Amino acid sequence: MVAMRQRGPWFDRLVDISAIPELREIVVRGDQIRLGACVTFARAAAHPQLRALTPMLAEACLSIGGPQIQNVGTVGGNVANAAACADTLPVLVALDAQAHIAGAAGERVLPVSELIIAPHHTALQQGELLTAFSFAAPPAGARSIFIKVGRRNAQAISRLSVAAIGHVDAAGLVDHVRLAVGAALPRPQRLTAVEALVHGQRPAPGLYALAGAQAVAVMLDITGRRWSTEYKEVALSQLAPYALARVLEDAPLPTRFDTP
């Protein structure tokens, strides 16, 4: 509807797919999850198994708009719109989610990180339909979090968001970590350089600060300096360490992390 107001209709018909049962399914088998593209934000956030296995997905869904939007808007719509600020995208990318796509030639599967090729542009071909997402839940004992920064506390478009997953082994070392950001890069992706920096290390404020600096370096390497960089550089340097500390220690945190 927003796009139609901006540039007028670019199609000759609309098809309502919201009542197709297969597109509305939530299937959980062990740690394997399949989420239909027409599952609404409200249903995903209220699903008890999703809340238990992937709480950051529920957090992201509840951060989108208000009850009216959450009851109608869908995870598939949020992804297919491909806005850089889409709140479910960093979560699905951090989960290494796969997108299932149906077309006349059959079904194909793409990582969500490859489905989005640029802001508001996807790899969907003419006649193809995004049908579902599949992913494995984080390892047992891992924590996850979604954090969003907006201009206000509710019904805000993300200025910056972070999805993080972390687990520490019996020796106190990080053995699983995932970090993805939203509204910072042209296309969603994991910050693998930051993950490599943290993996195998003992959680500590100094490590988080280094991770924040590395996250900013990755962002600048991809985007260069833009009008929003002055804000996002500072915000990401604090938000990434905060998210990592929450998933790796879940302990009280300082109000800021000193950069190295």
N, C-alpha and C positions, 0 to 999 in steps of 0.2 A: 504493500500500500504506500509506503514511503517512497519507494522507487517510482511508482506510477505517478505520484504527485510531482516528482522532480523532472521526469523526462517523458511522461505519457506512456500508454501501453505499447509494448513491443511484441505482442502475441495476439492471436485471433480467437483464443478460447482459454478458459480456465477449467481444470478438473480437480474436484475435491477428493483427496485421497485419505482424509482423516478417519474414515470409517472402515478402512481395510484392516481386518483383524490382525493379519501377520505383521503389519507395520506398527501395531500398538502393543506388541508382546514384550514382556520382560522375562527372560529365562535365565535362571541361575542353576548351574550344575556344578557342584563343588566350588572351585574358585574361578570357573569360567562363566562369563556373563555375556548375554546377548541382549542388546537394547534396541527395540524397534525405532525407526526414525520418527515415527509419529507419537512416541511417548512424550507426554507433556512434562514441563518442568515440575509441576505440582505432583504428578504421579511418581516421577523419578525420586523426588525429594522425600516422599512419604513411604516409599517401598522399604519395608524393614530390612530385607537382605542387602539392598544397595546401601542403605544407611550404615549397616554394620560392616560391610566389606569395603566400601568406597565412600567414606563420609565426605571427602572433599568434593565428590560429584553432587551430593545433596546440598552442600554449602554453595556451590556455584549456581545450581538451579534456583535456590532460594534468594540469590543475590540479583536475579534478573527481574526488573520491573516490580510490579505489585501483584496481588492475587489475581487480578483480571488477566494480566499477561501470562502469569504462571499457569493458570488453568487452561489456556488456549495455546500458548506458544509451545513449540516442540524442540527437542534436542536436535533432530535432523534439520529443522528450519534454521536454527541458530548456526549450525555448521555450514549448511549450503549457502547461507547468506554471505559467509566468508568475511565478515567484518574483522579487522585486526583486533578489535576490542571484544569480540564474542567471548562470553565468560566460560562456556563449556569447552572451548577449543584447547586452552592450556591443560585442562584436566584430562581430556581424552588423549592428548599428546603425551603427557606424563605417564599415562597408563599404557602407552604403546598400542592404542586402539586401532583396529582395522575397520575401514568403511566398506560395507557391502553394497554393490551397485548392480542393478538389474537393467538389462536392455534387450533389444531384439536378438542380439547375438549371444545372449546368455548372461550369467553373472560373472563379475570380476571383483577382486578385492584389492584395495589400496590402503596403505597406512594413512591415517587421518592427516599426518604431517605432509604427505605427498598429494592428498586430495586438494588441499588449498595451495594454489600456485602464486597468488598475489591477492592483495585486498580486493574483496568482492569478485574474485575469479577462482573457479574450481576446475578440476580436471574432468568434470562430468561432460559427456558428449551429448549431442542432440538426441533426444529420445531415451536417455538414460534416467533412472530413478534411484535415488539414495534410499536404501531399504532398511539398513540396520547398522549397528556398531557391535563389534565383539572385542573383548579384552579379558585379560586375567586380573583378578584382584591382587592387590599388593601382597607380599609374603606375610605369613602369619606373624603377628607381633609388630608389624610395621605400622607407623603412624602416617597420616596424610593430612594435608591442610590446603585450603584455598583462601587466598587473601586478595581483596579487591580495594583499590583506592579510587574514589570518585569525588565529584565536586560536593556531594552531600551524602548523608547516611543511608538514604533509601531511594529507589527508582533512579539510580544514577548510571550513566554510561562509564565504563572503566576508563580511567586515565592510565592505570597500570594494574596488572594482576599477576599473581604468582601461584602456581600449583607445585607442591612439593610432597615427596614420599621419602621416608627414611627409616632405617633399621640399624640397630647396633648389636653386634654379636656378644657372646658371653665374655669375651676378652675386653669389651669396651671399645671396639673399633667399628667404624661404619662399614657394613657389608652390603648395604643396598641403599641407593640414593637416586632420586629422579627430581629434576627441576625444570620447569617450563614456565615461560612468561607470556602474558598477553598484553596487547596494546603497546608493545615495545619494538616488535619486528614486523616486517611486511607479511611474513607467513609464520605459522606456529611451528616451533621446534624445541626440542630439549636442548638445554645448555650443557652439552656433553663435556665441554672443557671444565666447567664448574664441578660437574659430577666426578670427573677424574681427579680433580684437586682434593675433593672431600673423601672419596672412597679409600678405605683402608686406614684412615686417620682417626685419632681420638677427638671426639667433639670438644670444642673449646672456643671461647669468644674470639681468640686470635684467628682460628681457622675460619669462623664465620665471616670475619672482616675481610680476610683474603678472598673468600668466595664471593662476597659482595663486590669487591673490586674487579674480580675476574668476570662476573656477570656484566658489569658496566663495560668492560673492555670488549666483550663479545658483541654487545649491542652496538657500540660505536664502530666496530669493525664492519658490521653489516649495514648499518644505516648512515654512518657518518654523522655529522652534526646538522641537526634540523632545528626548526623553531621551538620544538618541544623538548629538545635535548637538555637544556639547562635544568628543567624540572625533573625529567625522568632519570637523569644521571644521578641526582641526589636521592630520589625516591627509591630507585632500584638498589643502590648501594646499601640502603637500610632495610628494604623489604625482603630481599633475598636472604640476608643473614637472619632476620627475624623468623622467616619461614623455616629455614634449616634448623635453627635452635628449637623451634617448637616440635618438629618431627623427630629430632635426634635426642632431645633431652626432656622436652615437655616440662621445662622448669621455669620459674620466674625469670623474666628477662630485663635487662637494662633498657632504658628509654632510647638509647642510641648505641651504635657500635662505632668505635674509633676506627677510622680507616688506617691501614698500615703505612 
